[in-house]
């Protein structure tokens, strides 16, 4: 129940239809269906789709120019990479909260933002811009940390500001001075 096609410099194609779990081998490439799982590069797939390779394991694309590649390295880290500038990555939890990773190529654009559904659509909560400025409550942060809205510092905490020569100014609540900031 098996057939082999090709010889010489042609890649050999073998398909064993008589096996309990069919395996298609083309040269050193393997395609296997095992107990309902599909394996590419492995004869023992451990999930519905299991791709095994030392290089790019998955490519999802719109066309030949716009696609993402996914690769798991030997230490287990996952790399997702867009083929072109402008390939944003948006992670959504059912539309309730969205994490956007943006590469528009603009030197002043945002590179990361968090948005949440506040009942009337998505509202931006925070953004990090390419220049390193972080905005909370603003889409246009003007400094390293730009907060529009209230800032709460819990009891026992100080707010410290440092000058370039490590001189520091300290602001804190001092109950012994009538509850004023000192």
Secondary structure, DSSP 4 states (H G I P E B T S, - for coil): -EEEE--TTSPPEEEETTSSS-EEEETTEEEEEETTEEEES-SS--SSEEE--SS--EEEESSSSSEEEEEE-TTS-EEEEESSTT--EEEESTTSEEEEE---S-TTSEEEEEEEE-SSSEEEEEEEETTS-EEES-SS--SSEEE-S-----TT--EEEE-TTS-EEEE-B-GGGTT-B-
